[in-house]
Amino acid sequence: MKLVLLSGGSGKRLWPLSNDTRSKQFLKVLEGVNGEKQSMVQRVWGQLEAVNLSNHAVIATSKMQIDMIQSQIGLNVPLIIEPERRDTFPAIALAASYLYSIQGVSEEEVISVLPVDPFVENSFFEKVKELESVLVGSESDLALIGVTPTYPSSKYGYIIPEAEEGYQSYLTVSHFTEKPSEERAQVLIEMSGLWNCGVFAFKLRYIIDILIEKGLPIQYDELLNQFSTLPKISFDYEVVEKAKKIVALPYNGDWKDLGTWNTLTEEMATKQIGKGIISEDSNNTHLVNELEIPVTILGIKDSVVAVSPDGILVTDKVSSPKVKELIKDFNHPPMYEERVWGWSRVLDYATYDDGQEMVTKRICINEGKNSSYHYHNIRDEVWTIVKGEGELALDDHLTRVKAGDIIHLPRGKKHCIRAISNLEFIEVQTGIGISDEDFTRLYFEWDEVLEHFQMTKAKIIL
């Protein structure tokens, strides 16, 4: 069996900590095994390793999340990169074509698909292993995992089974009900309804045949080139609702979707992260502060205060799921990004009367890591090194830099920096039409940069 983990999301429900590049699965607010803070994706990948499933798994994600995934769970995790977000059917179709045409996976292989961020115990992933035998034994199109509800929730979809006689490990699915009222949910539970947790399995041939029927390529490279033309539609609407036979495997353990502030705070490692004070009479209130200024909370109950470079949220926990709708028109670029080499934070930006723009960032390169060797076509940059030491590749020079040094990088000048010790600098960008897309990357690895310099007989001053 192969596993496809879906890592997507625009980060709206956990704003302002989450954004387009740092979705909810990357927030380090959970408590790890040794007491350190960990993210949802780190927790899930560790669980897959514990039950011997990680070697069978790939992660389907957008190109905006590559650095975040590699930073948190390693450079060797296999990724299937979606060039843009187009919902779950295109994502799963691309993953299926990759497994089929690139990895050479048999059409008879069972493929299980699951979100990258469920909050569960290891027993849940042992249940995932059972999907293979259930799918094959029942001769079904799809096999799902359904969670036995613990209360009548209006937040989840429900899997409604057919009435069956006798005992078997799985249920035949009659139909689905999407996010009913609590009153209706109670009725569905009495009908043995299960929460739909978004985990399902199929034989690879089943999806390959659907692609062929739709006239879509089954070769990965061809489908990748046509990805932008695929319909933005969910796998549920495009495939699940049209399947002839679906079975569900009940799971009786704990399961949570930590997709909103009220559910996430139930599992956070501590009530306070970052600078600030929560008064003793602020019962059931959480503070998450990523800024260096203190936040004081006095006499506020059952609430969340979240502060980041992207914004400030103050909400009672019951209302917190509404934040996605409230901020839907926000178009600010992410102010904080975690990268494979470290992190960057926007400190200030401005647009002047003549059209000139200015962006100021604080950037950290972790010890032993390096940025790519690249240049910009639109913007000029000035770096002021404020901490640590590093090696700077600059056109035909390789030199040592340290705290106090100032580096001028006009547009077109090729550059790369490697941290000898943890390195921080302030970057000031100026120009018209400044964009994060203004990059021409030449090399990614430091060894490639050194090899390039040796071949060009560049000047090395260390």
Buried (B, 14 or more C-beta within 10 A) or exposed (E): BBBBBBBBBBBBBBBBBBBBBBBBBBBBBBBBEEEEBBBBBBBBBBBBEEBEBBEEBBBBBBEBBBBBBBBBBEEEBEBBBBEEBBBBBBBBBBBBBBBBBEEEBEEEBBBBBBBBBBBBEEBBBEBBBBBBBBBBEBEBBBBBBBBBBEEBBEBBBBBBBEEEEEEEEBBBBBEBBEEBEEEBBBBBBEEBBBBBBBBBBBBBBBBBEBBEEEEBBBBBEEBBEEBEEBEEBBBBEBBBEEBEEBBBBBBEEEBBBBBBBBBBBEBBBEEBBBBBEBEEEBEEBBBBBBBEEEBEBEEBEBBBBBBBBBBEBEBBBEEBBEBBEEBEEEEEBBBBBBBBBBBBBBBEBEEEEEEEBBBBBBBBBBBEBBBBBBBBEBBBBBBBBBEBBBBBBBBEEBBEBEEEBEBEBEBEBBBBBBBBEBBBBBBBBBBEEBEEEBEEEEBBEBEBBBEBBEEEEBEBEE
